[in-house]
Amino acid sequence: TMDEHQKKRDEREQEVAARLHSLAERVAHMEQEALGYREHLEEQRQKALIDPLTGLPNRAAWSERLDHEVKEWQQHGNTLLLAMLDLDHFKHINDNYGHLAGDKVLKIIASVLRKRLRGTDFIARFGGEEFVLLIPDATPAMGLALLEKLRLAIADCPFHFRGEPVTITASIGVSAFKAGDRSESVLKR
């Protein structure tokens, strides 16, 4: 009887061990699947934050980064500049050369801007032919110098459409965050 009882107990333990092993495999598989879903979701989220034409961050990404930089500015008291760049007479380019030329200009400008900014600076396409920049840890004088370099680089862009040179210029406004400022008021200023 004891042997029979021990045999049944061993069989039950083997069944339980087999079930536990099966459940552990299923849990591991589900965890792997969940990780794949999370990675895919993050990939899609990142794509949703990029302007497809210029490859720059879009307005949604701008909002995220702006919130982050404003919190940093409030916590640490560092300097934070906000600039808006608008391509001059962009409607003229679209009207005279077509929207493909306008798209090409936007791509070129995005590339020029991306290459000339510091690693800590942030640029996004705000809409149409407008770009916004966040320039942390820079004095207004440093920001003005950087923005003047950007303006000159844009003016020096060698853009030709169907063999015809097209002049591209930009207007840039900049404002520093001051105590009590909200991002909306700085952007408006």
Long-range contacts (C-beta under 8 A, 24 or more apart in sequence): 51-124, 51-125, 53-103, 53-106, 53-107, 53-125, 54-106, 54-107, 54-109, 54-110, 54-125, 55-107, 55-110, 56-110, 56-113, 56-114, 56-123, 56-124, 56-125, 56-131, 57-122, 57-123, 57-124, 57-125, 58-124, 58-125, 59-124, 59-125, 59-126, 59-127, 61-124, 62-122, 62-124, 62-126, 62-132, 65-122, 65-124, 65-134, 66-134, 66-183, 67-183, 69-122, 69-134, 69-136, 70-177, 70-183, 72-136, 73-136, 73-177, 78-136, 78-137, 79-136, 79-137, 79-138, 79-139, 79-140, 79-176, 79-177, 80-134, 80-135, 80-136, 80-137, 80-176, 80-177, 81-133, 81-134, 81-135, 81-136, 81-138, 81-140, 81-143, 81-174, 81-175, 81-176, 81-177, 82-132, 82-133, 82-134, 82-135, 82-174, 82-175, 82-176, 82-177, 82-183, 82-186, 82-187, 83-132, 83-133, 83-135, 83-143, 83-147, 83-172, 83-173, 83-174, 83-175, 84-126, 84-130, 84-131, 84-132, 84-133, 84-172, 84-173, 84-174, 84-187, 85-113, 85-130, 85-131, 85-132, 85-133, 85-147, 85-150, 85-170, 85-171, 85-172, 86-129, 86-130, 86-131, 86-170, 86-171, 86-172, 87-129, 87-130, 87-154, 87-168, 87-169, 87-170, 88-168, 88-169, 88-170, 88-171, 89-169, 90-128, 90-129, 93-166, 93-168, 97-161, 97-162, 97-166, 101-161, 101-166, 102-129, 104-159, 104-161, 105-159, 105-166, 105-168, 108-157, 108-159, 108-168, 109-154, 109-157, 109-168, 109-170, 112-150, 112-153, 112-154, 112-157, 113-150, 113-153, 113-154, 116-146, 116-149, 116-150, 116-153, 117-146, 117-150, 118-146, 121-146, 132-187, 135-174, 140-174, 140-176, 143-174, 143-176, 144-174, 147-172, 147-174
